[in-house]
Amino acid sequence: MTFCLLIVAKAPVPGFAKTRLCPPATPEQAAEIAAASLLDTLEAALLTPKARVVVAMTGELAHAARGTEVAAVLRKTEVLPQRGEGFDLRLVNAHADAPRPGEPVLQIGMDTPQVTPALLAEAANRPEDSVLGPAEDGGWWALGLKDPLHAKALAGVPMSRDDTGRQTLRALTEVGLRPGILPELSDVDTITDARRVALAAPRGRFARAVAEVR
């Protein structure tokens, strides 16, 4: 059975993507890192067995770093626009828009370019009704739902905070789910995060882009 591998992404436009990397990165370098992160993530997703890859995108690729390359890879996926005010509602709507009837969803972002097809496949095939992948900063990097309608639990959960993971877990349990916990990963918010992730995945585009920042 296939599953929907949903990637929630932002166009890697200078001044729009990964601005917390500046300084020491310039806005252009930060956008290059964001583009590399998205490309590495897409590569892993497209190699994941039984995954139908859907990308919920915001921003204009016409102004993005490596925009032509990103657009070429996106043509191998299904792309839909993000919709809604606030990131919590954008996630709720993406889970409603992306899957086909009866199809489970595994949702990730573009901040964990160290993911592998094996890790994504394992997360998608867990037996629990839901899974949550904690991030080292207190957030989360993956959310899997056998029934995507349960993503409505995310409405009102504060995002991008050090308690986002705990609050998301509580919201899921409050609607009757019993989430399994995936391995903890470091996502990329600061240059320290970026260098840590680059060490974990030294052969990818992401590591090469991070190495350009002095």
N, C-alpha and C positions, 0 to 999 in steps of 0.2 A: 504494500500500500504506500502510495506517495504521501508526502506531507508538505505543507507550505513552509518554506524557509524564508521568513520575512526579515528583510534588512531595512532598518529605519535610518535614513542617510540624509546628509546635508551636502549640497554642492560645494566643492572645495574652492570657494571664492576668497581671494585675499581680503582680509578685514571682516569676513563673515564666518569663516570656519577656523576652529582651533585658535581663537584669539588669546586664550590663556597661555599659549606657548610664547607670547611676545611680552617682554623680552625673555630670553636672548634671541629668539627667532624673530626675523622680520615678518611682516604680514604675508609676503610672498613665500618665504620658507615655511611658514605655518600652513599655508594652503597646499604647498607641495607635500608636506607630511600628511595632511588630511587626504589628499588624492591618493598617495601611496597606501595609506591605511585602508581606504575604500577599495582600492584595486586588489590588495592582498586578501581582504575579506571576501570580495566577490569571487576570487580565484578558489578559495577554500570552499565557498558555498556551492559553486558550480561543479566541483568535484565530489560533493557529498552524495552518496547513493540515495536514490528515491526522493531527492529533494526537488521540488518545484520552486525556483527562486523568484521571489517577488521583492521589489525594492520600492519602498514608500519614500519619495524624494521631495525635498524642498530646496529652493534656490535655482539659479540659472546656470546651466552648464556652459553657456556661451561665454561667460566671464570667468570660468573656473580654471584652476591649474590643471594641466593635463586633460583638459576638457574633451578633446577629440578621442583620446585613449579611453577615458571613462565612458564616453558615449558609445564607443564601439563594443565595450564589454557589456554595457547595459542592454544592448540589443539582443544579447543572449538570455535576458531575463524578462520578466513582466514588470513594467514600471507604472506606478500610480502616484498621484500627488497626495501629499499629506494635507489633511484638512482638520480644522478645529482650532479654537483658541486655547493656548496652554498645551504644554507637552503631554500632560496626562491624557487630555482628550484626543490629541493626535494619535497617541498609542491606541486608545480605545477604538478610534475610527479605522486605523490601519488594520487592526485585528478583525474588524467587521468587513472591510473592503477586500482584503487579500485572499482569504481561503475560498476554495470551492466547497459546495455542500458536503458535509461530513468529513472534511479534511482537517486534521489537527494542524496547529501552528507552533513553530519554534521561531521566536523573534529575537534578533540580536541587533546591535548597532554597528557602527563602523569604527569603534574605539578599541577593538580587541583584535588587531591584525594577526596576533599569534594563534588564533583559532585554527584548527585543522579539520579536514573532512571527517576524520575518525572521531574527534571530540563532538562535532555537530551531530553525526549519525548516532552516537551513543546517547546524547541528550534527547534526541528525537524519539529514540526507541525505549526510553525508560517506561516502566509499567505504571507509574503513578498518574493520577489524573492531571497533574501539573508538575512543572519543575521550575526552579529559580536558581540562577547562577550568581552568587554573590561576587561583588567587586571589592577590592582591597580598600577602597575609599568609603565603603559603607553603602554604595549603590548596588546595582546589579547589571550584569552583562547579557543575560539571557533569560527569557521567559517562555516556557512551553505550556501549551494548553491543549488538552484533548478536545475540549469544546471552546472554540474561540469566543463565544458569547460571554464567557466568564471574564474576559478582559474588561468588562464594564466595572469590575471591582477596582480598576486603576483610577477611575474618576475621583478626583479629590485627593489622591496621594501626592504629596509634594515631591517634586523631582529635583535631581542634582543637589541633594543634601547628604550629610553623613548618616542620616537615619532613613534614607529612602528604601534601602533593602529591608530593614526591619518593618517599616510601615507597609511595604508591598506584601511581605510575608503575612502580616496580620490581616491585611485586606483580603487576601486570598483565603485564609482560614476562616474568616468571618462569613464568606459565602459558601462554606462547607467543603472547600478543597483541602487536600492533604499534600502539599507540595514536597517533592523530592528535592534535595539540595545537590546542585552540580559543583564541580571543582571551582574554587575561588580563582579569579584572574585579576590582573591589574589592567584597568583601562587607562586611556590617555587623556589627561586633563592638563598636566604641567610638563615642562621639559624633563623634570626628574622622572615622571611616569614614562615619558616617551623613551628615554634612555634605558629604563628598566625593561620595557617591552622589546626594544630593539635587541637587547642581549638575549632575550628569550627566543627571538626569531631572527637570527643574525643574517639569514640569506635572502630575506625578502626585500621588496621595494621600500618598505617602511624603514628598515634599518639603514638603507643607503640614504634615504631622505634625511633621517635624523642626524646622520654623520656629517651632513653639510652644515649643521648649526654649530658654531664655535663659541 
